[in-house]
Amino acid sequence: MGCATIEPKLTEKTNPYNQMKSYKYEPIITASCENPSNLSTFVTVGFLGGDGIHSIFVHYTSKGWVFLDSNHGLDVLIDGAVFKLKGTGLNDRNVVYGATVEEKSYYLVTKEITEKMSKAKKVQFRATGSKGYLERCLYPEQLKFFANVIPLVGTK
């Protein structure tokens, strides 16, 4: 059960009180690692930045909590090379409706890692929580979108 790739949206804002610029870029839909054509919107990734801090976040929506915790870091394989992104300590959890929940977990990202991911053939990641983990993959069809955010990552 696949779905078409959705073009992520870039939102940029400037705080009128201190002129701080910020951005958000999402959603980038992830794929099953076993079946790359099986895309699912239940796990997406995105970028969030401002005030010199840049993060990639994992957004999970489904039935049942994983209790994602960015303090565990984000395990990433970029074309087989192992990386561990440090967590920001920020996690969001909400009940959407009924048994459907959403969780977001944020991890620090650099321009260098974002560039590596944008050029990769496969990026696999594991986000860990107290009730399990999410493991998803991104392929060139999704990774091409990372290039759009590279100019923003690493800015002050």
C-alpha positions as a printed NumPy array, in Angstrom:
array([[ 0.   ,  0.   ,  0.   ],
       [ 2.103,  2.889, -1.288],
       [ 1.292,  6.548, -1.695],
       [ 2.654,  9.326, -3.833],
       [ 5.484, 11.459, -2.561],
       [ 4.254, 14.73 , -1.096],
       [ 6.309, 17.89 , -1.653],
       [ 7.484, 19.166,  1.75 ],
       [ 6.665, 22.746,  2.665],
       [ 9.233, 25.3  ,  3.832],
       [ 7.968, 27.864,  6.335],
       [10.287, 30.725,  7.312],
       [ 9.504, 33.292,  9.987],
       [11.168, 36.312, 11.549],
       [10.359, 37.218, 15.135],
       [ 9.398, 40.931, 15.058],
       [10.724, 41.514, 18.588],
       [14.293, 40.252, 18.159],
       [14.549, 39.686, 14.383],
       [15.454, 36.006, 14.981],
       [14.831, 33.928, 11.868],
       [13.473, 30.4  , 12.057],
       [12.384, 27.724,  9.6  ],
       [10.435, 24.478,  9.447],
       [10.534, 22.038,  6.522],
       [ 8.124, 19.084,  6.474],
       [ 6.819, 16.453,  5.862],
       [ 9.309, 14.114,  4.241],
       [ 7.566, 10.756,  4.075],
       [ 9.58 ,  7.677,  5.058],
       [ 9.546,  4.198,  3.542],
       [ 9.702,  0.653,  4.797],
       [13.289, -0.614,  4.818],
       [12.158, -4.038,  3.552],
       [ 9.935, -2.683,  0.751],
       [11.045,  0.772, -0.526],
       [ 7.802,  1.292, -2.477],
       [ 5.784,  0.989,  0.74 ],
       [ 5.553,  4.634,  1.805],
       [ 3.6  ,  5.542,  4.887],
       [ 2.705,  8.849,  6.443],
       [ 2.691,  7.339,  9.938],
       [ 6.406,  8.26 , 10.243],
       [ 7.746, 11.423,  8.621],
       [10.845, 13.531,  9.154],
       [11.387, 17.257,  8.944],
       [13.799, 20.032,  9.821],
       [13.426, 22.808, 12.374],
       [15.909, 25.589, 12.991],
       [16.459, 28.985, 14.488],
       [18.818, 30.932, 16.715],
       [21.782, 28.836, 15.553],
       [20.17 , 25.507, 16.539],
       [19.22 , 23.077, 13.764],
       [17.383, 19.806, 14.202],
       [15.891, 16.967, 12.257],
       [12.761, 15.568, 13.823],
       [10.908, 12.273, 13.616],
       [ 7.121, 12.595, 13.621],
       [ 5.142,  9.447, 14.452],
       [ 1.34 ,  9.162, 14.238],
       [-0.421,  5.864, 14.924],
       [-2.277,  3.867, 17.54 ],
       [-0.104,  3.137, 20.554],
       [ 2.712,  4.984, 22.252],
       [ 6.426,  4.438, 21.58 ],
       [ 7.384,  7.221, 24.026],
       [10.161,  8.491, 21.741],
       [12.988, 10.064, 23.703],
       [15.574, 12.188, 21.915],
       [17.969, 11.646, 24.83 ],
       [18.68 ,  8.225, 23.271],
       [19.996,  9.967, 20.145],
       [19.071,  9.029, 16.575],
       [20.889,  6.065, 15.072],
       [21.502,  6.707, 11.369],
       [23.006,  4.593,  8.585],
       [23.971,  6.674,  5.541],
       [24.77 ,  4.203,  2.742],
       [25.897,  1.814,  5.488],
       [28.107,  4.308,  7.384],
       [27.066,  4.616, 11.053],
       [26.242,  8.002, 12.61 ],
       [24.579,  8.945, 15.901],
       [22.791, 12.284, 16.091],
       [22.637, 13.806, 19.554],
       [19.171, 14.475, 20.918],
       [18.017, 17.949, 21.856],
       [16.083, 16.716, 24.898],
       [12.844, 17.921, 23.264],
       [ 9.975, 15.485, 22.748],
       [ 6.308, 16.214, 22.008],
       [ 3.473, 13.778, 22.706],
       [-0.242, 14.283, 22.056],
       [-3.453, 12.295, 21.769],
       [-4.88 , 13.185, 18.336],
       [-8.24 , 11.442, 18.808],
       [-9.389,  8.171, 20.334],
       [-6.427,  5.779, 20.401],
       [-4.469,  7.736, 17.778],
       [-1.389,  9.429, 19.172],
       [ 1.419, 11.534, 17.756],
       [ 4.971, 11.915, 18.962],
       [ 7.858, 14.109, 17.807],
       [11.475, 13.748, 18.812],
       [14.203, 16.275, 17.866],
       [17.897, 15.642, 17.093],
       [20.753, 18.061, 16.376],
       [21.852, 18.097, 12.743],
       [24.722, 19.746, 10.893],
       [25.027, 20.982,  7.342],
       [27.631, 18.254,  6.676],
       [25.303, 15.406,  7.759],
       [22.373, 16.935,  5.86 ],
       [24.509, 17.105,  2.693],
       [25.62 , 13.465,  3.144],
       [22.011, 12.374,  3.528],
       [20.845, 14.387,  0.503],
       [23.358, 12.553, -1.744],
       [22.849,  9.058, -0.308],
       [21.26 ,  6.081, -1.995],
       [19.746,  4.964,  1.311],
       [19.407,  6.46 ,  4.784],
       [18.113,  4.195,  7.512],
       [17.296,  5.535, 10.965],
       [16.155,  4.243, 14.327],
       [14.407,  6.461, 16.866],
       [14.183,  4.853, 20.295],
       [11.565,  5.202, 22.989],
       [10.821,  3.518, 26.303],
       [ 8.218,  1.247, 24.632],
       [10.163,  0.307, 21.513],
       [11.63 ,  1.997, 18.468],
       [10.793,  3.199, 14.963],
       [13.009,  2.089, 12.113],
       [12.409,  3.613,  8.7  ],
       [14.316,  4.349,  5.506],
       [14.674,  7.193,  3.05 ],
       [15.661,  6.673, -0.586],
       [16.673,  9.144, -3.34 ],
       [12.992,  9.911, -4.046],
       [12.663, 11.335, -0.521],
       [16.291, 12.388,  0.088],
       [16.239, 14.827, -2.851],
       [14.147, 17.119, -0.648],
       [17.027, 17.474,  1.85 ],
       [18.87 , 19.649, -0.698],
       [16.187, 22.337, -0.264],
       [17.056, 22.829,  3.406],
       [20.884, 22.651,  3.173],
       [21.261, 26.457,  2.722],
       [19.38 , 26.982,  6.02 ],
       [21.121, 24.368,  8.158],
       [24.141, 25.892,  9.835],
       [22.953, 29.507,  9.606],
       [22.855, 31.697, 12.708]])
